[in-house]
Structure formats: structure tokens, C-alpha cells
């Protein structure tokens, strides 16, 4: 059962409020009524309205000020202005400030019925769309990885084909793409799923302790070695060992790791005896290992030994069609964690996410949704919750290879590529919403948080008219 939408009425005329309340209840709305603008502003953070009807002329605080405050506090709330002093200039200003419509008193209740019916239809359509995205996200989930894009579907297929056979694998991809989840998927779909899965983050280990962490040591092998300690290979015997950020391994340790992979034996520091181990090894890196090999920072023989099977995880900017489903899964997770009933994102909020560069990939998206859910007080995450989080992720990142961004004097090839990607994402998103509304431009504009004129301009610019 869908919750009844809420109508906020702000008017200093009790008879208007009473008649509107009766009418709105018959249209299936719950009503919150306030008699002046000042009281409304003081309570605005607690009023969770889907649509508001605000009188233009009120003592102390007028309707335009209330409209501005509502649009700032809750951009998803539609606002209808009412007045007994209709004027074209005021109507234009109201629409510019984001009002849904502008009605003259005495009110045309037939027209109001159509407006409220449209609001209900839009809310129901939005809930259905977000609910379907949550369900699709569940269906698309593959060992906690989510993706319907061709790149991710191909990756899932490779995992299923390699998992039963592979003994060493290399997972490559940028920071935050989910390389550890890919490693776990390999483990969980393989024959050792019931055995141990141990992880060591090579970037978090002190250089002098790499050998002892991986291969162990005997008592007295070095200062501070007060007892014998098995390394990660011995502890993972019979199971799987995941070496994250393997590109951080010092060169001497790389040689010893290569020997262990080839012989299946480990030597503890301070002991010449070799011990047999049966370990499935999965490594991951965000570095360009061929470049590291060419620079002499990574052993070529170890790279080729690990690279028998390579799984490349695509960055989020190359699979933007997955953003709505990842977002739906994260909203479901964090709304449950924080005890909130958040349904999803408003169209404008989703558009903000679709347009962001996501240099930190899925991890960054997850962090943004988590923080937005923390501060959200309503049913939907809007651009208001994202406003304090998105500016930081909108800053242009460094160019490929750590080069500085192209100067502002002109667009470089990377800028043009980014611009093309953003336009492509925007075109896909608008096309999807048009399909959901059956081509209805008015409903599409409303779902996207745009005026109809602004929608037409975007359709022209994107070649969709």
C-alpha cells in the first residue's frame, strides 16, 4: 500500500484553509495546515510535504519567501502559489523561483484537482521506478557485485569460467572499483569456498616486515622475534590468499614470492627448511604493472606468472548505466542501517550522481550515499542532501599518468572525452525517463526537476527532439 501523499497549506484565511483541507482529503492527501509564513519557516525542517499550497500575500512573511525556503529545504516538494491579486510579473517570478503553478482566488477546483492528480501520479510513478530499480539491483547482484552494463556482465562470466580452475589470478583496476569483491567472488564460486580466505594489504605493511608477514619467522631470527610465527601462506594452507595492492611489494620479497608460487614451498625467516603449502593466490593492484616492469620496479617473471589470468574491473565512469542500481542497493542498505524509510533519489538528485566524475569509483559513490542517508530527513535523497558532498567530487582530478589538468585556455582531449561521456550519460538518463512517461514531455520535465522550456532546450542540445 502506497502512503497517502502530504499537502502543506499555508494561508492566513481560515475559511480557505478549511475548504482546501476538505477538498484535498477527498483527493487522497493528508493535510498539514499553517496560518502564517513565519510559523511555517520555523517548522519547515520537520514538515515532510510532497506538495505545498502557499498564499502569496500574508503578514510578516510572504508567499515568495516561503516558496524560496521550501525549495531550499526540500527541492522535491512541489509548490503551488495562491493569490487574490493575480499579476503576470508575480506569476513569472514564482515560476522562476520553482513554483509548480500559480492559481488565482477564488480557486478553480477542477484545475486544482488536475494538479493534485498529476502530483499523485508523478509520486506513484517515481516510487514504482525506484522500487523497480531496487528489485533489479537485487537480481543483478553477483556475490555483492552489481552491474547490468556489458563490461560487468562480461566480468561476471569470466569469474564463473575461471573460478573452478585457476590457481593464480591478477585483478587490475582503479582504486575503489571493487577489486576485493572480485577476489571474493572468485573464491566463493571456486572449489575452495568452504576453506579459509585470508587478506593482506601490501600497502599497509612496513617494508621491513613483508617477509615475516608473508612467510613467517622463527624465534630469534631477528631482534624482537621472541617466538616462532607462521606467515600468511602457512595460515592460508588449503585455502585462498588475497594479496591486495601487490604492486607495493619490495623487489627482494617479489623474488621470494615468485619462488613460492613456482615450488609451492615457503621458508620462514631464520630457517632454511622449506614447508609445503597448497594455496590459491589472488593478487590485485591499481598500478600499471607493465609500466612498473618497464621501470624496473616490478619483476617481469612475477608479473607474467601472476598474469596467467587477468580480470580487469572497469571504472564507474565507463559504466554509468550501473549508477541507478548501485545507488538503489546502497540506499536500501543505509536506510535499514540508520532506521530510516528512504525510498530513493529524486530525479534531480539522480541526475547529479549521473553527471559526477567519480574519480573514486564505486567506493566514492557508496560513501556519498551513506553520508546523504545520515542527514536525510525525508523519503527521498535530493540535491539538498548531496549539495555538501558533490562539490568535492566535482573537482577535476589529475590527468592520466599524474599530469596536471589541461589549462583553462581551452579544452584538451581528456576534457572533450569527459564532456562526451557526461553528455552521453545525460542523453541516456533523459531517454529512460521519456520511456517511463510514455513520451509525456510535461511529466518528464517534472520528474527531471526541469521546466518544460529547459527540457526542450536539452532535447535540442542532445539531439533528442
N, C-alpha and C positions, 0 to 999 in steps of 0.2 A: 504494500500500500504506500503510495506516494504521499508525503507530508503535504498538508494544505499550505500554499504559499502565504506569505505575510504582507499585508498592506499597511504602511505607515501613513496616517492622515495628520497633517499639521495645518490647523486653521483656527482662527480666533472666534469664529462664528459657530456656536454650539449646534444650531439647527442644521448647518451644512455638515458638520461632523456626524451628527446623528443619522441624517439621511444617507450619507455615504457609507456609514458603518452597516446600516441595514442592507443597502444595495450590494456591498462587497461580500457580506456574509452569504448572500444568495448566490453569488458568483463563485463561491468556494474558497474565499480568502479569510484568514484570521486577520483581525484588525488591531493595530496599536494606534491610539489617538492621543494627540498632544495639542494643547490650546495656544501655544506661542512658540516662536522660534528660539528664544533664549533657553527655555527648558529642554527643547529638542537637542540643541547643541551640547548641553551639559550631559545628556544621556546617550548621545549618539553612539558611543563606543559599545554600549550594551544593547542597542536596538538592532536586531538582526532582521531587517526587512528585505523582501525581494523587490518591492516596488513602493514608491512613496508618492503621495499627492500633497503638494505644498502650495499654500496660498501665497500669492505674490506680495500683497500689502498686509503687513502685520506690525504691531507696535514693537519698537526697540530693534528687533532683528527681522529683516525682510526675507522674502522667499528666495531671492537670488543668493543671499548669504547662506541660507540653509542648503540650497542646491549645491553651492561650492563645497560646503562642509561634507555633504553626503557623498559627492563624487570623490572627494579626497579620502574619506574614511572607508568607503565601500564602493569601489568602481562598478561592481556587479549589480548594484541596486539601481533600477530604472526610476526616473523621476518625472512626474507629470506636474507642471505648474498650473495653478488655477488663478483667475483674476476676474474682477468685475470691471476692470479698467484696461480692456484689451488695446494693445498698440503694437504695430508692426515692428518698431525698433526693439521693444522689450521682448517680443517673441523671438526675434533674430538673436538677441543677446542670450536668451535662455537656451536656444538650440546650440549656440556656440559653446556654452558652458557645459553642455552634455545632457540637457533635458531630453527626455524621450518624446514629449509632446507638450502642447500649450493649449489649455482649454479656457473658454470664456464662461463666466457665470451669467445667467443660470446655466447649469451644466447640461449638456446633451448626453443623456444617459444611454441612448442607443450607441453613440460613438464611444462612450466610456466602456460599455460592455464589450465592444470590439477590441479596445485597447487592452483591457484586462484579460480577455480571452487570448489575445496574442501573447501576453506575458506568460500566462499559464502554459500555452503551447510551447513557447520557447524554453521555459524551465523544464518541462517534461522531456522535450527533445534533447536538451543538454544533459539531463540525468540519464536518459536512455543511452546517449552516446558515450558518456563517461562510464556507465555500467558495462556497456559492451566492450569498452577498452580494457576494463579490469578483467572481464571474463576472457578476452583474447589474450591478455598478458599471462593469465594462468595457463592457458592452452599452449602458449608459445614458450613457456618456461622449460628449460633443459638443464637440469642439475644446477638450478639457481641462475643460469644464464638466460637472458631474454632477448629475442630478436626474430623478426619476421623478414628482415632485409635479406637479399640474396647472399651477401657476404657472410652473414651469421648462419644462415641455413647451410651454406657450404661448409662452414667451420664445424657445425654440429655433425654433419655427415662424415667429415674426416675423423672426428673424435670416435664416432661409432665404429668406423672401419679399422682404425689403428689400435684402439684400446685393447683388443684381445691378444695382440701380437707384439707390440712394441716394448723394448726393454729400456731404451733411452730416447728421450724426446726433447726438443728445444721449442719453447714458446716465446715468440717475439711480439712486441707491441709497445706503444707509448705508455707512460705512467697513467694509471687509472683506468685502463681498458678492461681489466678483469682477468689478468693472466693467471692468478692463483685459482680463480674459479674454473678456468680451462684445465688447469692441472688436476684439480679435484674431480672434474668431470671425467678426465682420462682414467683416474684412479677408480672412481665409482662404477664406471662401465667396463672395467677390466677384470681379469680373473683374481686380482688380489684385493678386491673391495672389502673383504671381511678382515683384512690384516691391517697392520699399522700404516699410518700416513704421517710422516714427520716433515716439518718445515724448518729451514734455516734461511734467514735473510742475510745474504752475504754483505750487504751494505751496512749492516748493524754490528758486524763483528770487528773487533780490533785486529789490526794486521798481524800482530804477534800471536794471536790466539787462533788463527784459522786452522792450523794443522791439528792442534789439540781438540778443537771443536768437531772437526770432520773425522779425524782418525783416532782420537783418544791419546792418552799418555799413561806411562807407568809411574809409580811412586818414585820420587827423587829424580825424575827426568830433567827437571829444571827447578829453579828457586820458586818455592810456593807450591810445588806438586807434592802435597802431603799424603796423597792417596792415589791409587790407580783409578783411572776414569775411562770408560769406553766412549768412543766417538759416535757421531750421528750415524755412520754407516753400520756399525755393530748394533746400535739400538734399533735401526730400521731393518735388520736382517729378516728376510722373508716377506717384507712389505715394500713400501714405496718411500723414497726420499725426494723431497722437492727443494731444489736449490734456487731460491729467488735472487734476482739480480746477480747472476753468475759472472757478469762482466766485471764485477768488483774484485774477483779473486786475484791475489798476488801471483806473479808468474811462477815462483817456486811451488806454490800449492797447486797450480794448474798442472804441473808435471806429475805430481803425486796423484792427483785426481785422475789423470789420464791412465796411469798405470793401474789404478784400482778398477776403472771401467774395463780395461782390457783383460786383466787377470782375475778379477773377482776377489782380490785379496787386499787387506789393509794391514799397515804396520803402525802400531802405536808409537808415539814419540818416546824415545828411550828404550825401545825394544826392537830387536832385529827379527823376531819371529813374525811370520805372516799368518793372518787369520782369514779363513774363507768367509765370504758374505754373499748372500743372494739378495740383491737389492735392485729394484726397478728405479731408475734415476730419471727425474723430470727436472729440467732447468728452464729458467726464464730470464729474460733481460729486456730492458728498454733501450739498450745501446745498439748501435750499428756494428755488429761483430765483424763483418768483413772489413770495415774501415779500421776497427781495432786491430785486426790481424795485420792489415797493411802497415799500420803504425807501429807494429811490434809490441803492442800491449796485451795481445791475447794470442795464445799458441794456435797455429793453424791446424795442427793434428788434433788438438782437443776440440776445436770448432767443428771439424769435419766428422769427428766421432759422435759429437752431440747432435749434429745436423742430419743424421740419418732420417729423422722425421722432424720437420719444422711446421709448427702451427702458428700462423700469423693472425693476431687479433686486430681487426680494423678499428681506427679511431672513431669516436662518436660522430664527428663532423662528416664522415663518409657513410654514415648510416642514420641520417636524421629521421627517416621514417620510423625508427625504433623508439624515438623520444617519447611519444604519447604512451606507449606501452610500458616503458621503463618508469615513466612518471606515475602511471596508474598503480604499478606494483609498489613503488616507494610510498605513495600516498596511503595505500592500504596498510602497509607495514607501520608507518609512523603515526597514522591516525589511531590505530589499535594500540600502539606503544604509549601514546600520550593520552589515551582515553577520550579521543575526540571523534566527532561524526563528520569528518571532512569527506565530501563526495569526490572532489577532483579540482581541476583548474577551470577558471573562466576562459573563454576564447582568447581574450587579450593576454591573459597570463600564459596560456599555452603558446601563443604567438611569440611572446618574449623568449620563452625557452627554445623555440624552434630557430630563432634568429641568433642566439648567443654562439660564440665561437667554440666554447667547451674545450679549452686547451688542457684541462684536467680530466677530460673524458667522463666516463660513467661515474667514477668516484666523485667528481666535482658536482655532477647533476644530483647524485644521491645526497651529498652534503647540503646543497641548496634546498632540496625538498625537505630534508629533515629540519633545517632551521626555519623554513617557511611554515611548516606544520607546528612548530613550537609557538610561533607568535600568532597563528591564525585563530580568529575568534568566531568565524562563521562556518558556513557549509562549503565554501569554495575558496581555493587559493587564487588570489587575484594579483594584478601587478602591484597592488599596495604592499602585500607581504613580500613580493620579490624585489621591490624597489631598492631596499637597503642591501640586497645580496647581488643583484645583477650588475651594478656599475663596476664592481671589482672584476667580474668575469668578462666584461665587455672591453676591458683594456686590451689593446693589441699585444699579442705575445711576440717573442723573438722569432726571427725568421729561421728558415731551415739551416741547420748547421751552426746555430747560435749567432747568426748575423743580425745586425740591427734592422729594424723595420725600414721600409722604403720611406724617404723623407716626404714631407707633406707637399712638396712642389709638384708631385704627380703620382699617378697610380702605377706601381710596379706590377710584374706578372703575378706575384703572390697575392697582392691586393685584388687584382682583377679576378683571380681564381676564387678567392674568398667571397667576393661580391657575387660572382656567378653562382656559387654554392648557396648563398643566402637567398638570392632571387629564386633559385630552383626550389628551395625549401618552402619559401613563401607561396610560390605557384602551386606546389603540391598540397599545401595546407588549405589554401582557398578553394582549390578544386574539390578537395574532400568535403569541405563544409557545403559547397554548392550541391554536391551529390546528396548529402544528408538532407538538405532542404528541398530537393527536387528542382533545383534551379531558381528557387524563390529569392530574388535579389534583396528584398526588404528583410526577410528572415536571416539571410546570410550576413547582411550588414550588421544586424543586431547581435548575432552570435559572435561575430568578429570584433564587436565593440567599435564599429565604424559608422559614420553617416553614410547614407546611400551614395552621396556625391563622392565621398572619399573612396568607397568601394569601386565605383565606376572608374575613377582615376587609376586605381590599382589594376583593375581588369585590363584597361587600355595599356598600361605600362608593361604588364606581364603577358600581353598578347592573348588574353582570355575572353575578350569582349565578344 
